[in-house]
Amino acid sequence: MNVIDIEALSLTFETGDGPVQALSNIDLTIAKGDFVSFIGPSGCGKTTLLRVIADLERPTGGAISVNGTTPELARLDRAYGYVFQAPALYPWRTIARNVALPLEIMGLTRAQQQERIERNLALVNLTGFEKKYPWQLSGGMQQRASIARALAVEPDLLLMDEPFGALDEIVRDHLNEQLLQLWAKTRKTVVFVTHSIPEAVYLSTRIVVMSPRPGRIHDIVESDLPRGPRPLDIRETPEFLKLAQRVRDGLRAGHSYDD
Ligand SMILES: Nc1ncnc2c1ncn2[C@@H]1O[C@H](COP(=O)(O)OP(=O)(O)OP(=O)(O)O)[C@@H](O)[C@H]1O
């Protein structure tokens, strides 16, 4: 079953300086359990496409379904969790209460909240940090807490917009490894936005290479790397390097260097 079906989708923003076509003629299907990355240069529409899936933007053309329904109904049905580039945790709430926030809105009892807090903090290896405040945690730990919050509503679909972009490389490597373990354990469908070729190739089952002005899909690279947890040193293998090269070639071919 396809979790996401996108057909001939386009989106034009109306701005004071005239229309900005952010997405053009996007065709894409994402199957249940896939880990799909969107990669492309700044401004190619990666975030916009993710926001369309999340019903945070409305397309101006074409069709999209999420979980077999409209993005709006999928959002109201809490079909997805969304992880932003910055952790976006409330500084006056403890880690546990940050994770609990969407659960409070859903009207879960304290006991139900507690069970979900514990389970999802364990999934991101943050057991024991429930009573800490965000500022007492490192950037990587804060981002893990925001992943736990996205998971707490128990969505089958996780939408992640450059969640590790602001972190240093060692922390990013570690979180990439943990994210793959979590994905293998929970069998969720993940859509992940990144600028990094190694990150996209390491994580994904499919890599969507986008090109700018207006944002289009240039190539979709199917990964033949094993599904499930991958050791970090897989990045040294010829199979990995071949995939990375194909993504790099796609980015180069799709990029206009005129501007
Ligand atoms: N609300 C908006 N109004 C007008 N233009 C917008 C709006 N949001 C995005 N855009 C434009 O749409 C294009 C795509 O933006 P988007 O943020 O999706 O790109 P991106 O690939 O995610 O970039 P980055 O990697 O820098 O985050 C850009 O040209 C951007 O300026």
The ligand as a Gaussian input file, in Angstrom:
#p B3LYP/6-31G(d) Opt

LIG

0 1
 N        5.550000      31.067000       2.056000
 C        6.273000      31.314000       0.972000
 N        6.020000      32.388000       0.192000
 C        6.736000      32.644000      -0.927000
 N        7.757000      31.874000      -1.358000
 C        8.072000      30.798000      -0.620000
 C        7.363000      30.461000       0.580000
 N        7.902000      29.330000       1.109000
 C        8.905000      28.973000       0.269000
 N        9.015000      29.850000      -0.767000
 C        9.956000      29.766000      -1.897000
 O        9.784000      28.511000      -2.510000
 C       11.026000      27.949000      -2.908000
 C       11.242000      26.612000      -2.219000
 O       11.468000      26.807000      -0.820000
 P       11.785000      25.615000       0.182000
 O       11.944000      26.196000       1.531000
 O       10.786000      24.543000       0.005000
 O       13.177000      25.088000      -0.362000
 P       14.177000      24.060000       0.301000
 O       14.636000      23.168000      -0.796000
 O       13.552000      23.395000       1.473000
 O       15.354000      25.021000       0.752000
 P       16.366000      24.879000       1.995000
 O       17.190000      23.677000       1.704000
 O       17.150000      26.159000       1.921000
 O       15.544000      24.756000       3.238000
 C       12.076000      28.982000      -2.542000
 O       12.334000      29.745000      -3.686000
 C       11.406000      29.818000      -1.473000
 O       11.899000      31.113000      -1.457000

